[in-house]
Amino acid sequence: SVVGAPVTSLPCRRTSRPMMLRIIMLLYASLFVICSLAFCSLQVTAHPLPRGSDGDSLGVFWHLSDMHWDPWYKAGADVKTRCHNITGTKGDAAAGIQGDYLCPTPLVLLESAFEHMRSYTGKPADAVIWTGDDSPMPAGFPIPSPDLHMSQDRVFAIVDSLTKRITQTFGSEVPVFTSLGNHEVWAPSQLRGPDNKETKAIFETIGHMWAEAGWIPPAMQANFSAIGSYATRAFDGRLRVISVNTLWCDRGNVLEEVRLDGNGNDRMFAWLSDQLAEAEAASQLVWLIGHVPPTLPYSVDRCARRYLQLFRRYAGIIKSQFYGHTHKDHFTTYSLGDDNADDHAASRAMLFIVPSLTPESWHEVGQNPALRLYYYNRTTFEVVDYLQFFVDLPKANRQGHIGWELEYQASAAYNMTGNFGADAWFELSKRMSSDDALFDTVYNRFRSGHTPAACSCLCKREFVCNLQCFVPADYIKCML
């Protein structure tokens, strides 16, 4: 791929449409299809915010997600064998030394990410958010074919190793907030109900690891063993970080009876409602973290509506939300008004969705490895900026070493200095509908610098609507 190559969307303007075309688009929209195109990065001059003295009101924290570490990755192996078997293949068919778009993450790439996070900030970051998906994606995902390398015990071993590496990298003084991904389950995306013995074993085993690391409070261990969620007080108790098990709501969970009406969803939502109520009563602010974004098309419709109801009720204390899972760089805003209000007139809230560390993406075209560093206000706990880092993977393989580069700084790239709230992100998404240059600026970063194809008019509309809509009904209206 060519980093920095100019890629533009096709010209697209909203005009009146014949009724038949509107019907076709309505049916198409109901599928909740998101474009999956690759993107390029732009050259950026960084303007990092100062951290200053210990009394500085600005702090920083890292967010990494979807590491998908593969301990069996072999440089030079045939990519068709998941980069496991040396068959004498050469060129693009052979796995790169530093990683490959068609395979999970090698150890050398993983270690480079930890070193970059450790060294970049100078002094330790205030916190680390780690939103799951640790083990390699198997062949045939999401319905995996037999894979000799993987089992639930081996998934546990990978999670344990990564837990220890993160602790060694940041030390015991830096709080780590983590959540379960659908690849902490073997086979992936097949989490059963909360009373299933395999589910209980997953929660109990991983919960024990994270409790030993000091990440899950003792009072929350039983809760994590029961539903895979926990909450913890941070920063002198002024902030409550709530880690939500999003896997029962995951539209990708192949067990239909679990994702639609399972007991897990009901128990999780009851617990989440209680946690938010307790935080409000204690005058605490809240960060929500999870693996699967709670919006369409990633969460089932019933769950998305329940999430939205809670998020609107507790909008006064929920200051930020952080997710992964998609492997892409994007965001979603949502209206804080009721369903009958003018969606564009109401105030907005939002959630951040970070791109993955792994270069692989469901056996598609893939994307460059990525990490994100957030700046936040230590008093209000609102995010005020972030730096997005990436690895130009083809260049790393050519040069024989990995270099983490700044892809962009959000406030400078999107002209948001001093105004980084959800309303500003919503306005950004609205301007993208009519400003092709702005659309390209945002859209070209979706895959963290991997060269994209052109985006059609329909592709453009889908992309913008997914930035603006939380539930299916809103998405369908947006597409018309």
C-alpha positions, -999 to 999 in steps of 0.1 A, spaced: 0 0 0 10 36 -5 7 58 26 -4 94 17 -18 85 -17 -46 109 -26 -80 92 -26 -112 110 -31 -148 101 -28 -170 103 -58 -191 136 -60 -223 131 -42 -251 156 -35 -285 148 -19 -313 156 -44 -349 146 -47 -352 109 -56 -378 90 -74 -401 69 -51 -387 36 -64 -352 47 -57 -362 57 -22 -378 23 -16 -347 5 -28 -325 26 -6 -348 20 24 -345 -18 19 -308 -14 14 -305 6 46 -323 -20 66 -293 -43 61 -272 -18 81 -243 -23 58 -211 -3 65 -186 3 37 -154 -16 43 -129 3 23 -92 10 30 -79 44 36 -48 65 34 -31 88 59 -22 125 54 10 142 64 4 159 98 24 183 120 17 174 156 9 200 182 8 180 214 -9 196 244 15 204 273 14 182 304 32 206 326 36 202 363 19 178 387 -9 203 391 -17 204 354 -54 200 346 -46 179 315 -38 142 317 -32 115 291 -42 78 288 -36 51 262 -63 31 245 -54 -1 227 -77 -27 214 -79 -59 192 -43 -70 197 -51 -105 183 -16 -118 192 -5 -149 174 24 -167 192 27 -191 162 32 -164 136 62 -172 113 78 -146 91 80 -159 55 52 -184 61 24 -187 35 -3 -162 43 -29 -188 32 -18 -209 62 -25 -180 86 12 -173 85 20 -205 103 36 -228 77 67 -222 56 60 -235 21 86 -217 0 62 -189 -11 77 -155 -18 65 -119 -24 31 -109 -12 22 -146 -5 49 -147 22 43 -132 57 63 -101 64 88 -100 92 70 -72 110 35 -83 102 10 -89 74 -24 -76 64 -37 -111 61 -26 -125 94 -28 -118 132 -2 -99 152 34 -112 155 53 -108 187 77 -82 172 48 -59 164 32 -64 198 64 -56 216 70 -25 195 35 -12 206 43 -16 243 76 1 239 60 30 220 34 35 247 60 32 275 85 57 260 63 83 242 48 101 271 80 106 290 64 101 324 38 74 330 4 79 315 -25 84 339 -42 52 328 -46 25 301 -78 13 285 -76 -22 269 -109 -32 252 -103 -69 244 -99 -93 216 -65 -108 225 -62 -141 207 -57 -147 169 -87 -149 146 -89 -185 134 -94 -197 98 -130 -196 88 -140 -169 113 -167 -163 124 -176 -200 120 -141 -213 126 -127 -244 108 -106 -267 129 -75 -249 141 -47 -270 157 -32 -241 175 -62 -229 195 -83 -240 224 -99 -222 254 -69 -230 275 -46 -214 249 -68 -183 249 -64 -181 286 -26 -184 283 -26 -155 258 -48 -133 280 -25 -141 310 6 -133 290 -8 -100 278 -19 -91 313 16 -96 326 32 -77 297 9 -47 303 17 -47 340 54 -49 333 52 -21 308 33 4 329 39 -8 364 14 -14 392 8 24 398 -9 30 364 -45 19 365 -56 -4 337 -93 -6 327 -101 -36 306 -130 -55 290 -138 -88 274 -137 -93 237 -155 -119 216 -121 -136 210 -116 -143 247 -141 -171 240 -132 -202 221 -147 -207 196 -149 -169 190 -183 -152 191 -200 -181 208 -204 -168 243 -233 -188 259 -256 -177 287 -245 -167 322 -255 -200 337 -235 -221 313 -205 -238 329 -181 -228 300 -192 -192 304 -186 -193 341 -152 -208 336 -142 -180 312 -154 -152 335 -138 -168 366 -104 -176 350 -99 -142 333 -114 -124 363 -89 -140 386 -60 -128 363 -73 -92 363 -80 -92 400 -44 -104 407 -31 -76 385 -51 -52 407 -75 -41 380 -108 -57 393 -116 -46 429 -121 -75 454 -157 -64 458 -163 -68 421 -148 -102 416 -181 -121 422 -199 -98 398 -173 -104 371 -176 -141 376 -213 -138 372 -217 -115 342 -183 -105 329 -187 -69 339 -171 -48 367 -168 -12 379 -140 5 397 -134 39 413 -105 59 398 -87 91 404 -94 95 441 -129 82 437 -141 110 415 -146 88 385 -163 55 382 -151 34 352 -177 8 342 -165 -21 321 -195 -36 303 -197 -71 289 -210 -63 255 -208 -99 241 -243 -110 248 -256 -81 227 -231 -87 199 -248 -91 166 -219 -113 156 -226 -139 183 -236 -169 163 -259 -182 192 -291 -165 183 -309 -174 214 -282 -157 235 -280 -125 216 -317 -118 212 -334 -127 245 -308 -144 267 -307 -139 305 -272 -124 301 -286 -93 285 -312 -87 312 -287 -93 341 -261 -70 325 -286 -41 319 -300 -44 354 -264 -42 368 -255 -14 345 -285 6 355 -277 1 392 -241 12 386 -251 44 369 -276 51 397 -250 46 423 -225 68 405 -252 96 403 -260 93 440 -223 95 449 -218 125 426 -193 105 405 -186 110 369 -184 80 346 -164 65 318 -180 35 300 -157 10 283 -165 -22 263 -155 -42 233 -185 -42 209 -199 -8 203 -234 -6 216 -248 9 184 -260 -4 151 -249 -25 133 -227 -41 159 -253 -47 187 -287 -62 182 -315 -37 179 -331 -46 213 -298 -39 231 -291 -7 212 -324 7 223 -318 -3 259 -283 12 259 -296 45 244 -323 48 271 -297 45 298 -272 68 281 -299 95 278 -311 91 314 -275 94 328 -261 119 302 -252 143 330 -226 119 345 -214 99 315 -184 119 302 -168 95 277 -173 61 261 -145 39 246 -149 8 224 -130 -13 198 -140 -45 179 -144 -30 144 -107 -26 138 -114 8 123 -110 45 132 -145 61 137 -170 74 161 -207 76 167 -228 105 180 -263 102 194 -291 126 203 -299 133 239 -335 143 230 -364 118 231 -374 98 200 -399 124 190 -375 154 192 -358 170 162 -327 148 160 -306 175 145 -316 202 171 -310 182 203 -277 181 221 -255 151 213 -233 127 232 -208 103 215 -186 73 218 -150 68 205 -142 36 185 -105 29 181 -87 11 153 -70 -22 161 -34 -31 169 -36 -61 146 -33 -55 108 -58 -82 100 -95 -75 95 -117 -106 90 -96 -118 61 -104 -86 41 -79 -60 29 -67 -52 64 -54 -20 79 -22 -6 95 -16 -12 132 -28 16 154 -27 30 190 -44 61 205 -33 85 232 -61 106 247 -58 140 264 -85 146 291 -94 172 316 -85 159 350 -114 178 366 -143 172 343 -129 139 328 -139 150 294 -117 141 264 -102 172 249 -80 158 222 -62 127 210 -32 116 190 -36 87 166 -5 66 159 1 40 132 27 17 116 31 19 78 33 -19 76 47 -22 40 75 3 49 83 -15 81 87 -47 62 109 -30 35 131 -13 61 133 -42 85 121 -23 116 89 -9 130 84 28 134 53 42 151 43 75 134 17 102 142 -11 98 117 -30 129 129 -40 150 159 -77 152 161 -81 188 172 -58 201 145 -70 178 118 -107 186 123 -104 222 135 -117 214 170 -92 232 192 -111 243 223 -144 226 211 -140 189 213 -175 179 225 -200 156 209 -219 185 193 -187 195 174 -182 159 162 -218 158 150 -213 191 131 -182 175 115 -203 146 103 -230 169 89 -204 189 70 -190 158 55 -222 153 35 -216 183 14 -179 189 17 -160 163 -3 -126 174 8 -136 172 45 -152 138 39 -120 125 24 -100 138 53 -120 118 78 -127 88 56 -91 83 45 -81 74 81 -107 47 86 -81 19 80 -51 38 95 -32 46 64 -39 16 42 -47 26 6 -84 27 -1 -106 25 -32 -129 53 -42 -162 57 -22 -194 59 -42 -223 82 -34 -241 54 -15 -210 44 3 -205 80 14 -241 82 27 -237 50 46 -205 62 62 -219 95 74 -252 79 86 -232 55 108 -214 84 124 -247 100 133 -271 72 142 -273 49 172 -304 28 165 -318 13 132 -348 36 130 -325 67 129 -302 51 104 -331 43 80 -343 79 82 -308 92 76 -304 71 45 -336 84 29 
